[in-house]
Amino acid sequence: MVQVSNTSAVSNPFPGLRSFEFEDAHLFYGRDNQIRELRDKLTGSRFLAIIGSSGSGKSSLVKAGLLPGLIAGHQAGSHTGDWQIVFFNPEANPIRSLAIALFQSFSRRNHPFVAGSSPETIEHLLETDLDVIISLCRDHSLLIVIDQFEELFRYQANTSEAHQKTAGFIDMILAFSRQSVCSAYVVITMRSDYVDHCTNYEGLTEAINHGYYVLPKMNQDEIRQVITKPIEAQRSAITEQLTERLLNDTGNNPDLLPVLQHALMRTWAYWHRTATASQAIDISHYEAIGTMNQAISLHAEEIYGSLPTDKSKLATEAFFKSLISVGTDDRIVVNPTSLATIKIITGLPDFLLFDVVDRFRARDVAFLTPLSGLSVDMQTTIGMSMERITRLWDRLREWCQQEIDSAKLYKELSRSAAQYEAGLTGPLVNPELQLALKWLREQKPTEEWARRHDFFFERALNYLEFSRQKYDFEVENREKRQRQEITRSRILAALGIGLAFIAIIASIYLIMITATAKSAEKQANDQRALALEQKQLADDQRKEATTQSRIAQQLWEIANQEKDLKDQQTRRANAQSELAKRQSQKAVLAQLDAERARNASDRLREIAQNAEKLARDNADAAKKAAALARSAEQQAKTSEQSALSNAKEANRLRMLTVAQSLAIQSLQLPESTQDDLPKLLALEAYRLNQENHGPNNSPGIFSALLKAAEERFVLEGHKDNIRAVAIDPAKPVIASGSDDGTVRIWDLATRKTTRMLQPARRTTGGFRAVVFSKDDKFVFAGSQEGQLYAWDLSKPKGVTVYKAHTAPVLSLIPFRNNTELLSVSTNGLIRLWKQTPAGLDSLSSISAGIPILSVRLTPDGRHLLCGSANGTLALINMADLKEETVYIKQPDLPGRITAMAFSPDGKNLVLGNSDGTVLLLGYAGNKPASSGYRLPGSHASTVTGAAFSPDNKLIVTTSYDGSLKMWNMQDAQRRQAPQPINITDYGNWIMNLGYAGDGNTVLFAGADKTIWGLNTNINQLVDTVSKSVKRQLTPDERAKYVGSDGIRPTVPALPANSN
């Protein structure tokens, strides 16, 4: 079913598992004393270490407490001057992280140094000439904030080289706090259980001893402020009973503060969805989200349950298991790990990894770090925002136990292999051998995983394989001996047969005597067997009756749910109708005011006439009275016009409400309905929306028309993910490339496969790009392995293979009127080919210098615009390869730019990134605008495709979240776009998008192994539905669904009372 998105703009005052940010300072309560103490500490020490347990609120205290306080102090005239704040987390490369943070700080201040530099420039200066960086900061009070300082030790490899790098970074930080060229301060936050690590680095312990602050536990009054004050700031209320319950559930454990914030965030969200504005947040809302004990587990299960396929759920399990290892005491340890390493451990493809990460690091989830909004690539280190999640999420706790069991078994296997190598034990035997073989078969451990527990993975596998072979050999010998014993037994049996024959003759008489008894016994056994069969039949019938009862119960529950939904929608429609009635009453009151004004005018005219008769001598007074009368009359006319205008507006809003209600009712009618009623309701909704100047692309009305028109089709045939779809602009023909190793040619008129193309041997990764040649003679396809395939469609068989790239081919783009071809791979290599009657000839190549995640030919037909990581675009002149590549940063779109499209007129560019954001930019002079408009209602995961409709009326995007979204282009250009049309019933990852040659049908495909097509032209949908109906709405139907809205027919082409 087509769904319509309806998101709320009301903000949640609680951050959940993420820390409070600088912009959340107005919602940060309970730490006023600590903020004042920290500011006082900074006046006496230029190095300050804030130390506390995990989850005690160190990061929030700095970001939403200390930093806003310092800036407010500067604005109030503090002696410290203007603060230049450099905030960062060390992660795996602390010097690089510091360089990036410094570069961003200089950029925010428009420092002249930024014009000719980059983060790499600053990183080089930090390592070679620190004084240059210090001199650049001399005009300001420099504050370097290093959040989660313990990452220096958590991410550090166990090598002397890594230790030296960490020591060099610490020396650099201490040098900042000791120099005299500028006022530089260093603040670090660190978990208390990592303080011992600091003793391994000279000077660090001394600096901490000179300036440290141990974060105290929050008392009950402070925690009460944390609970109640943000709600009061939103002008809402919370009951005293719930406040006391939360205080009791939190107790005096500071580690539970993030859990409390998460429970408050979920409780607020549930209250906002279900309660009225006047209702206070109560215990019932808190218990509905699972309380602090189960809120995180229920939240995680919602995300896990929303995953589109079993494959993605298995990927999530493998992903989280890759983040944990087992310590020496069999305790779970969370290991921050780079995505590249996770890929090696799990063997998962990139798109699955990024999809899992994006879902679990979303702003309102924050189970993983880095959080949404920060760029993520394969080198990014991924961690859990809180180790306690491994105990609070029930499913993850089970995965952790499985990991403990797996690690124990592997360690025992490796220990046995070492003992066998030393001659202290023999091969494995059952049951240990079968348990180890089952573990190897089911867990499929990788060497990277095994190295976390023991480095001798190969030795352990060799030992296991040797034990298996020895066991198989012993089993084979045992079976051989058994066969020999059987042969010996058969010989002895033959001798015994002769003796038995004599015994049989002697027993015949006895057999005859017992025959009668056996016959009776057999009859009794038959009766008993028949009774057992009848009992089993009765049991089966009872089970079937129980099953049918359960099904009936489920159907009853579903019916009740549908009834509740319809009642809710009816209440919403009644509320809108009531609003319209109030507007109408206001209009009537305005008319009454106008009537009274007209009466007053008449009385003034009479007074003026009488005054003229009685006081002809006073001509001036009579003129003034006449003027006053005319003014009053004009005011009366103005009031009357205003009343009429208000009445028209109230009626317009009422009819728009009726239109939306009709669209919803059309969607809710079952698809099995044979009558034209759903179509008539959809058409009536469209007519009312148009006549009353409703939004151009109303999601509800479009969805109703799309369902009524039935102009949607599905192309089936591929056996795996469909990665690419190519459109033939001259014919109703498309080509599709899939991970199943085939390219299919489809006729859109018949919606059938006309030809299936495949290489001589099966490719391992399938095809990622497809395109037609100019004369439709060839189909070209790019593979996962970097090869180009050329099929001559005039020949029944045969394919030419070109070794083009060493990385997957991302895109194939026609160039110079399709006489040449550009092939683009993900590692940034671009090759230019000439199309010939025989296939392709290589002309030249160029490297973009960065990985390419999306690419399009610019409107001038000469340049390639390439999207990469960290919000970077690369503009390459393919007509003049000597011209230097231009790199452009998009500050409004951080992360990986994964999709892009140019508008048909070439004046606009739409970009999509790995966070699901869609950005509309102006485009002129071969350069995108520096800032753009973020379209509302963007995706929940990576954007995989973007397109403009050929008539430039729609912007269309797709995503790994399984949705297709459409915005009205005119509204987007005015930066007034409402929520998009949201198609969500594909049910799996959508991987590509394009418009068919008719300019109306959008095609999209992906992990569902099918290609979907639907008409996005609302005028054509209206025309199709109008031609398909056979009657008008009856008077009873119009009264029931529409009300007293005129008598005009829904379908003008039909008779007014056609039934």
N, C-alpha and C positions, 0 to 999 in steps of 0.2 A: 504493500500500500504506500502511496505517496504521503509523506509526512511534512507538516508545516512547522518550522522552528518558531519558538516564541520565548526568547530569553529575557531575563529581567536585568534592569540596569542598576538595581539597588546593590550597593557594595556591602560585603560582609566585613564587620569590624574586627574579626579575629583571623590571624594569619595561618592557623593550623600548625603543621609541622615545620614550616619555614620560619625563619626569624623575622622580627619586625624590621622594616626598611626605613630609610630616612624619611620618606613621605608618609610613614605611618606614625610619626612622632605624636600627632594629636590623639592617637588611640593607645599610646604606651603609658601605662599607669603602674604604680606600686614601687617604683625605684627612685623616687625623688631624693631621698637621703643619699643613696649611692651615687647619683649623678653629681650632687654637690661635692661629695668627698673625692670623686675622680677629678673634677675640675681643680680642686685644691691640690691634689697630688701632683697634677701636671705643672703647677707653678713652682714646685720644689724639685722636680726631677724631669729630665728630658727623655727618660726611658721608663715606661710604665708597663708592667706585666699584670694583666687581669686574670686571675687564676680561679677556677671553679670546676665543679664536677660536670659530667656530661649532661646536657639538658638543663643547666641551671640558669640560662638566659644571658650568657656573656655577650654573644653576638648582638642580640637585641639591645642590650644595655648600651653598647657602643654606637650602633647604627641609628637607633631611634631615641637615645637618651643623651649620650655624651656629645656626639657630633652636632645635632641641632642646638644643644646648649652652648657649644663653643661659637657657632655661627651667630646665634642670638646675642652672645656676649660681645662679639665684634661689632654688630649693628648698634649695640648700646654704648659703644665707645670704649671697649676693653683695650688694655695696653698691648695686647698681643698682635694687633694689626689684622690684616686680611689673611684668612687661612687658605692655604692651598692643600687640599686633602687628597691623599693617595691611598686608596683602599683596595686590598686584594687578598686572596688566599694563596698560599705558597704552591699547593698542588705538587705535581711531580717535578717541575722545573721552576724553582722559586725566583731565580734571576730573570727568567723570561716573563714570569707573571708580574714582577715588579716593573720591568721595562714597559709592558703593555699598560699597566696602571698609570705610570708616569706619562706615557704618550697621550693617554686619554685625558689626564689632568691638564697637560699643556694645551691640548686641543680645545678643551672647554674654555680656557682663558685666551684662546686665539694667540698663543705665544708665537712670535716670529720664528722660533726654532723649528716649529712643526712643519713649516712650508717645505723644507728640504730634507726632512728626516722621516723615519719610520720606527716602529718598535724594535726592529732589528738594529737600527743605528744606536738607539739608547741602550740596548742590551750589550752591544760592543763597547760603548763608553763605560758602562757600569763595570765591565770586566777589565778594562785597560786604563781608563782615565776618569776616576770617580769625581775628581775635582771639577771637571767640566759640568757634570750634572748638578753638583752642589751650587756652582756659580749661577746656573740658570734659575735657581730658586731663591736667590738672595733678596728679591724684592717682596717676598711674602713670608709669613710664618708657615713653614712646611710641617704637615702632620702626616706621618706614614703609619697607617693602621694595617696590621697583619692579623687577619682573622684566622682562627683555627691553626695557630702556630704549630700544633702537634703534627700537622701534615708533613712537616720537615722530616719527622722521624718515622711516621707511618708509611710514607711513600718511598722511603730511602731503601735502595738495594743494599744487601749485606756484603758490600765490597769496600776496599780502602779508597778507591776512586770516588765512590758516592759519598763517603764520609768527608773526604777533602772538599768536595763541591759544597756540601752543607756547611762545613766550617768556613769556607770562603764567603758564603752568603751571610752567615752570622757576623763575620768580621765587617762586612760591608754595612750591615744595619747598625752595628755598634759605632762605626765610623760616622754615619749620618748623625747620630745622637751626640757625638763628641766634638764635631767640627764647630768653628766659630764664624764662618763666612755668612751663614744665614741662621735664623732661629728655626732649628729642626727638632721635631719631637717624634718619638717612636712609641706606639702603643701596640701591644700584642695581647691576644686572648688565647688561653691555653688550658687544656684539661689538666686537672690536678694529678692524674695518674701518669702524666708524662714529665713531671718536674725532674725526676731522677735522670732522664736522658740529657738534661741541660748540663750536668756535671761533666759530660764528655767533651765539652767545647770551652776553650779558654776564654775567659772574660764574660761569658754569658751568665754564669751563676752570680758573679759579682754584680753585674748590672741588674739582675732580678732582685738580689738582696737589697740593693740601694733604692729601688723603686718597684714595689709590688703591691697588689691589692687583692686580697682573698675575698671573693664575692660571698657575702653572708646569705644565709637562708632567709627567705621571705617569711615574715610572720603572718598570722591569720588576717590582720587588718589589711596588709599589703596585698595578699592574695584576694581578699574581698574586692579591693579596688580593681585588680586584674579582671575579675568576673563582671562587676557591675558597671564600672565607669565607661568602657567602650559602648555598652548598650545604651546608657544614658546619653552619650554623645550622639547616638543615632536617633534620639528622641523616642526610644522604646523602653520597655520595662521588663524586669525579671522578678519572679516571685521570691519572697524571702525563703520559702521552703526549698526551692531549687538551689538558691545560693548556699544554704546550710548543707544541703546534700553534696554539692560540689566541694565545699570546704572539707567535709568529712572524707570524701573519696580521695582528695589530694593529700590530706594529712600534713605531715612535716617533711615529706620527701621532695627535695628540690628537683630530683630527676624526673618527676611527673609533670613538670610545668609544660613541656611540649605536648604531652598526652592531654592535659587539661585544655590547652589552646585548641588542639584538634577536635576534642569533644565539643567545645564551645562553638567552633566554626561549623561543625556538622549540625549541632542543635539549632543554631541561628538559621542555617539554610533550610532545615526541615520546617521550623516555625514559619519562615517567610513563605514557604510553598503552601502550607496547609492552614495557617491561622489568619484571622482578621487583624487589621492594623491596630485595633484597640485591645486585642488580647495579649496579655503578658506571657513571656516565655515561662513554661512551667515544667514540672517533673515529667509529665506525659510526653513532651517533646524530647526531653533528654533521654528517657527510656526508649523512645522510638528509634534512636540512632545507636542503641546498644550500650549506653553509659560509657564511662572511661574504660571499663573492662573489655568491651567488645567493639567500640566505635571504629578503631583502626582495622580490625579484622573484617567487619562488615563493609567498610569503605573499600578495602582492598579486594574483597570478593565482588563488589559491584564492578570494579574495573576489570577484574579477571573474567567475570561473566559477560562483559561487553565485547570481549575479543571475538573476532568474526569466525574463526575456524579452530578446529582441534589442533592444527599445525601451529597456530599462533599461541595456543595455551601450552603446548609442549615447549615452544621456544621460550615462553616466559619462565617455565620451570627450569630449563637449562640455564637461562640467563641469571636468575637469582642464585642458583647453585654455584655458578662460576664466581660469584662475589664472596662466597664463604669458604672457609677452610676449617680444619679441626686442629686445635692446639694440643700441646703435650698432655694436658689433663682431660682430653676429650671434650673441651668446651668449644663452642662455635666462635670463630674469629671472623669479623667482617674485613675483607681485603679490598680497598679501593683498587680498581683494575682498569686499564685502558681498554677501549672498545676493540682495538686490534688484538689484544691478548684474549679478550672474551670470545672473539671470533675464532681464534685458534683453539680455545678450550672447547667451545660448543659446536663448531662447524656450521653455525647459522649464517645465512646470507645477510648482506648489509641492510636490506630494506626491512627485514624482520627485526634485526637488532635496533635500528633507529625507531621502529614503530613501538617496540616495548619500552624503550627509554623515554620517548615522547609522552606515552600514556602515563607512566608512573612518575614523571617529573613535572607534570602540569602544575600550574600555580596553585590550584585548589586541591592538589594531591600531595606533591612534595615528598614522596617516599624516597626518591633518588636525587642525587646531586651530580652535576650542577642543575639548578632549577631552570624552568622554562624562561626563555628570554636570553639566555646565554648560549653562545655558539657551541655546537657539539660536532666533532669529527672523529675519525677513527683513532686519533692520538689522544683524545680527551679521556681523562681518568673519571670513571663512574664509581660512585659510592652510595651507601645508604645514608640518608639524612640523620638517622638515629638507629643505633644498634639494637635498641629495645624492640624494633619492628620484628626482629627474628623471633621474639617471644610473644608478641601481641597479635600477630597475624597467624591464625591457626594453621592455615595451609602451608605457610612458610615454615612454621615450626615442624610440621611433618617432613617437609623437604630437608630441613636441617638434620632431623634424625636420620633420614635416609643417607644423607651425606656423611654423618658420623659413622653409620654402619658400613658404608662403602669404604671410607678411609681406614677404618679398623681392619676390614678384610684385606685391603691392599697392603697395609703395613705388616700384617701377619704373614701375607704371602711373600713380601719382600724379605722379611726376617727369615722365613724358612728357606728362601733362595740363597741368602747369605750363608746360612748354616750348612746347606747342602754343598755350596761351593767350598766351604771349609772342611767338609767331610764329617760334619757333626750330626747329620740327619739324612734320611732317604727321600725319595719322591713322595709327593702328596698321595694320600689314599682317601677313599670314601669314609665319611661323608664330606670331609673338607674339600676333596677334589671336585665333587659335583657342585658344592656351594661356590667355589672359585670360578668354575666354568660358567655357571649361571650368572654370576656377577659380571664376568667379562662379556657375556652375550647380551645382557640387558642394559648394563650401564655404559658400555662402549667407551671406556676411559681413554683420554688422550694423554700424550706425553706431557703436555703443558699442565694438565690437571695433576698428574702424578707427581710432578716435580715439587708441588706444594707440600707433599708429605714424605717423599723419598726420591732420591735422584736416580735410583737404579731400576727404572721402569722396564727397560729392555731385558735386564737380567731376570726380573720377576716373570715377564711374559715367556721368556725362553724356558724357565724352570716349570711354569705351568704347562707349556706345550709338551715338554719332555715327560712330565708326570702323566699327562693325558695319553701320550703314545705308549708309555710303559703299561698303563692301565689297560689300554685297548689290546696290547700284546698279550697280557695275562688273561684277559677275557677270551681272546681267540684260542689260546692254549687250553684253557679250561673247557671251552666248548668242544675242542678237538678230543680231549680225554673223555668228555661225556658221550661223544659220538662213538668212540671205541667201546665204552661200557655198554652202550645200547646194542651194538653188534653182538657182543658176547652174550648179552641177555637174550637176544633173539635166537641164538643157537641153542641155549639151554631151554628156551620156550618150546622149540621144535621137538626136543626130546620129551618134554613133558606132555606134548599134545597126544603122543601115542598112548601114554598111560591114562591120560584124561579120557580118551575114546572108550577105553574099557570101563572106566568109571561111569561114563555117560550111559552106556548100555545098562549097567546095573541100576542106574538111577531113573530109568524110564518109568518103571512101575511107580516109584515114589512121586514122579512128576504128575502122573495121571491122577494120583490120589489128591495132590494139592492143587490141581488145575481149577477145580470148582471153587476152592477157597480164594485163589488168586483172582478169579473172575469177579467174585463178590467184592473183593478188596478194590479191584480196578473200578467197578461201578461207584463204590463209595468215594474213591479219589476223584473220579470225574465230577460227581455231585459237588464235592468240596471245591474243586477248581472253578466250577460254574458259579458257586456262591461267591468266591473271591473276585471273579470277573464282574459280577453284578455289584459287589461292594465298591470295586475300583471305579465302575461307571458312575455310581452314585456320588463318590468323592469328586470325580471330574465335573459332574454337573453342579455340585455345590460350589466348587472353585469358580466355574464359569459364572454362576449366579452372583458370587461375590465380586468378580471382576466387572460384570455388567453394572452392579450396584455402585461400584467406585466410579465407573465411567459416567453413570447418570449423575452422581454427586458432583463430579468435575464439570459436567455440562451445566448443571444448575448454578455452580459458582461462576462459570464464565458468563452465563446469562445475567446473573446479578451484577457482575462487573460491567457488562455492556449497558445494563439499565442505569447503573450509577453514573456511567459516563454520559449517557443521554440526558439524565436528570441534571447533571452539572452543566452541560451545554445549554439546557433549557433555562436553568437559573441565570446563566450568563446572558442569554438573549433577553430574558425578562428584565434583567438589570439594565441592559442597553435601552430596552423599550421604555422602562420607567424614566430613564434619563431623558429620552426624547419627549416623554409626556411633560416632564418638569420644564424643559425648554419651551414646549408649546404653551404651558401655563404662563411662563414669563412673557411670551409674545402677547398673550391675551391681556395681561396686566398692562403691557406697554400700549396696547390699543386703547384700553380704558383711559390711560393717562392722556393719550392723544385726544380722545373724545372730550375729556374734561378741559384740555387746553383749548379745543375749538369752542366749547361753550363759554369759556372765559373770554375768548376773543370776541364772540358775539356780544357778550355783556359790555365789553369795553367799547365796542362800536356804538352801542345804544347810549352809553354814558357820553361818548364824544358828540353824538348828534344832539342830545339834550343840552349839553354844555354850549354847543354852537348856537342853539336857539335862544338860550337864556343869557348868553354872554357874547353877543355879536361884537360888542365894543372891544372885547379882549381877543383880538384875532391871533395874536402870538400864542396864547394859551391853547386855543383851539387847534392850531397847527401842531403843537407839541403832542397833544392828545391823539391826533390822527397818526402821527409818526409812531407813537407808542403802540397803537392798535395794529399798525402794519407789522411791527416787529414781533408782537405776540402771535399774529397770524402765521408769520414765517416760521416761528419756533414750533407752532403746532404742526405745520406741514413737515418740518424736519423730524419731529418726534414720531409722526405717523410713518414716514419713510423708514426710520430706524426700526420701528416695530415690525414692519413688513420684512425688512432685511433679516432681522433676528428670527422671524418665523420661518423664512426660507432656509436659513442656515440650520436651524433645528430640524427641519424636515429633511434637509440633505444628509445630515449626520444620521438621522433615523433610518433613512433608506440605505445608507452605506452599512449600517449595522444589520439591516435585513438582508442585504446582499451577502455579507460574511456568514450570516446564519444559514442562508440557503446553500452556500457552498459547502459548509460543514455537513448539513443534512444530506446533500447529494453524495458526499464521500462516505457517510455512515450507512447509506442504504446498501444492502448486500449485493455483491456482484452477480448473484444468481437472479436478481430481479429482471423479469422479462419485459416489463412495461417500460415506457419512455420516461417515467417520472424522474429518475436521477438525471437524465440528460436535460429535461425541461428545467429542473431546479438549477442546474449549472448555467444554462443559457440565461435564465431569469437573473441569476446573481451577476453575470457579466453585464447584462443590459442595465441593471440598476447601478452598478459600479460606474459604468461609462456615463450614464445620464447625470449622475451626481458627482462627477469629477473625482472619482476615487483614484487610488494609486495605480500607476501604469501597469505594474506587474504584481498584483495581489497574490501572495503565495497560495492562499486558500482557494481563490477562484481559478488560478492556473491549474492547481492540482485537481479540482473538480472537473474542469474541461478536459484535462489530459486523460483522466480515467474514463470520462464519458465518450471521448473521441476514439478511444482504443487504438490510438496511433503510436503504438510502441511495439517493437519486435525484438526477438532474441535470435542470434545466429549461433548454432551449436555445431561442434565438430572437433575442436582442439581437445587434447588430453592433458594439458598443463597450462600454467599461467600464460596469458596473452600479453606480450610486452610491447607490441607495436602495431599500429593500424595505418595504412597508407591509403590516400584518397586519389582516385583517378578523376581529375577535374572535368574531363570531357565525356565521361560515361558513368552510368550508375554502377560502378565497379569499385571494389576495395580489395586490398591485400592485407593479410594479418600474419605476424610472426610470433611464434610461441616457444616456450621452454620445452615443448615436446619435440623440437627439432624439425618442424615443418613450417612452410609458408603456404597459406591457403588463399585462393582467389575466389571472391564472392560476387554474385550477381544480386544487387540490391532489389531488382525488380522481382525476381523469383525467390530471393532470400535463401539461395542454395549455393553450396560450394561447386564451382565449375572446374577447378583444378587444384590438385595438391602437389606442391613442390617440396622436394627434400634432397639433401646432398647424397652423394654416393655412400657415405658412411654417416652414422648418427653422430651429431655434434654433442659434446658433453653439456653445453650450457644453453643451447637454443639460440633464438634470434632476438636481438634488441632493437633493430631498426629495419624498416622496409620502405622502398620507394619505387614508383614506376618511371621508366625512361620517357623521353619526350614523345616518341612515336608509339608508345605502348608496346614496343617490340620486346623489351626486356623488363624483368623485375629484378631489382638489386636488394640484397639483404645483408646486414651486418651481424656477426655472431658474438657470443660471449667471449670466444677465444681471440677475437680481433680480426677474423677473416671476413672478406667480402665474397659473396656468392652472386653470380649473374646467370639467370635462366633466360634462354631465348624462347619466348612463348610461341614462336612459329614452328618450333621443333617439339616432337612428342617427348623426348628425353634429352638428358645431357645438361650439365652445369659447369661453369668455369669458376674456379676458386682462385682468389687473389690473397696472398699473405700481406695484409695491409697494416695491422696494428698489433701491439703486444698486450693491449688491454681491451676490455669490452668496447664494442662500437656503440656509442650512445645515440648517434643520429646520422642520417643520410639526407643531404640537402641539395636540391637542384640549384645550379648556378649558371649565370649568363644564359638566360632563356632556356634552361634545361639542356644546354649543349655540353655542360660540364657537371661534375658531381663532387660535392664535398663530403668526406667521411670524417667524423669527429669521434674520438675515443675518450674514455673517462680520465685517462692520465694526462690530457691536455694536448695530445698530438692531433693536428688537422692535416689531411691530405687532399690534394686537388687532382681530379681525374678527368680525362676527356672521354666523352661517350662516342664510341665508334660503332660501325655496323657489326664488328666482331665482339664488342663488349666494352672494356675500359682500358685506357692507357694512362699510366701515372705521369703527372706533370710536375708537381712540386709538393712540399710539405712545410709546415711551420708548427712550432710549439707555443701554446698559450702561456707556458711558464707556471701554470696552476692547474689543479684538477678541475675538470669541467663536469658540472652536474646538470646543466640545462643550456640550450643554445638555440638561437634564432637568427635568420638573415634579416638585416635591418631594412627599413622601407626603401632606402636608396639602391638596394640590390648589390652593394659593394662590400659591406662590412658584416662581420659576425659579432653578435653580442653573446658572451658566454657568462653563465652564472656559476659561482664557485662557493667555497666556504667563507665564513666570517663576513657575510654580507658584501662580498667582492664581485664586481663585474669586470670583464675584460672586453675591450673593443678592438677588433683586429681588422685591418684593411686587407681584404683578400684580393683586391684589384691591384694593390701595390704592396707586396710582401716586405719591401725594404722599410716601409713606414713602421715606426715603433708602436708596440701594443700600448694602449691607454688603459690604465687600471682605475676603476671608480669604486669608492666605498659608498654603500647605502646605509647611512646611520639609522634610518627608519626600519630597516629589515635585517637584523642580526641573524646569525646562523647560516645554514646552507641554503642557497638560492636554487631550488629544485624545479621550478617551472616558470615559464615566461611566454608572453605573446604580445604582438603588436596589433593595434587597431587597424581596420581596413584603410583608414585615411592616413595612417602613419603618424598621427599626432599624439598617441597615447601608448603607454606600455604598462602591462600588468605583470607583477612578479609574485611568486609564492615561495614560501620557505619551509624548512623542516619543522618549524613550530606550528604550522597550519595557518600562518598569517598570509593574507592576500592584500597587496599594496598596488594602488593605481597611481601612475606617474605621468606627467606630461613628457613629451619627447620632441625635441627640436634641435637642429644642428648636429645630428648624430650624437646626442648626449641626453640622457634622462635628467629630469629635474632633480634638484638636490633633496627635495622632500615630496612626500606624496600623501595620499589619503588611504588609511587603513579601512578596508571594507568591513562593515559590521557582520557579526555572525559567521566569522571565519571557521576553518576546520579544526578538528581536535588532534590531527596528526599531519604528517608530511604532505604537502601539496604535490601531486604527481602530474597534473596537466592543467593548462590554461588556454583559453581561446576567447576571441570575440566572435559574435555572430556576424556573418557576411554583411548584414544590413547595419552593423555597428550599433544595434540597439541593446545587446545583452553582453555581459561578461560571464563566462562559464568556467568553473574550476572543478577538479576532482582531487581525491585524496586517498591515502591509505586508510582513513577512517571509514571508507565505504560509501561516502556521500558525494553527490553532484550538486553544486550550488550555482544559482543564477541571480545576478544583480542587474537592475535596469541601468544602462550606461548613462542616460541623461541625468538620473538622480545621483549617480556616483560622481559625475563631473561637477555637479553643484554641491558635492560633499553632504548630501542629504539622503543617502541611500537608506531605505528601511531594511528590515531583516530579509535575507534572500529566500528565494524559492529553494527548498531543500529536498532532494530526491535521495532517500536512504534505503530503498528496498533492494539494492544490488546485493547486499549481504556479505561483501568480501572486499579485499583491497582492490581499488581501481588504480590501474597503472598507466593509462594513456587516454587521450581525448582528442577529438577532431570533428569538424563539420563535413557532412557529405556534400557532394557536388550540387545538390538542390538548394543549398544555403539555409535550409530549415531544420534538417535532421542532424542532431548531435549524436555521435557514436562514441562509446566508451567501453573499455574492456579491462580485464585484470585476472585476479586469482580465481574467479568463478569459472574460468575456462570458456566463457561465452562473450559475445559482443552484443551490446544493447544499443538500440537506436530509438530515439524519441523525438517528436516534433516539438520545437521550442517556439514556433510562430503562433502566438495566441489567436491572431485573426484567422489563420487556417484552421485551428482547432474549432473555433466558433463556427466557421463555414461547414466543416465536416459534421459537427454535431447537429447543426440546423438541417442539413440535408438528410440526416438519418432518422429524424423523428417523424412520426406519422400523425401527431395530434397536438393540440394546445393544452394548457392547464385547464382543468374543469373549474367551474365557479367554486365548488367545494374545496378543491385543492388550492386555488388561489387564496381563498379566505383562510385556510388552515396554515399555509406556508408563507404567504406574502402579506396578507392583510388587505386593507382597502386602498391599495396603490393603483388607482386608475383602472382602465379596462383595456389597455393596449395589449395585443396578443404577444406572447413570448416569441413566436416564429412568424414574422410578417407574411411569409410565403404561403402559409396555410390558412384555411378559413378560420374565422374567429372562434367558432364553436365546434371545430373538428375534433372528433373523439376517436 
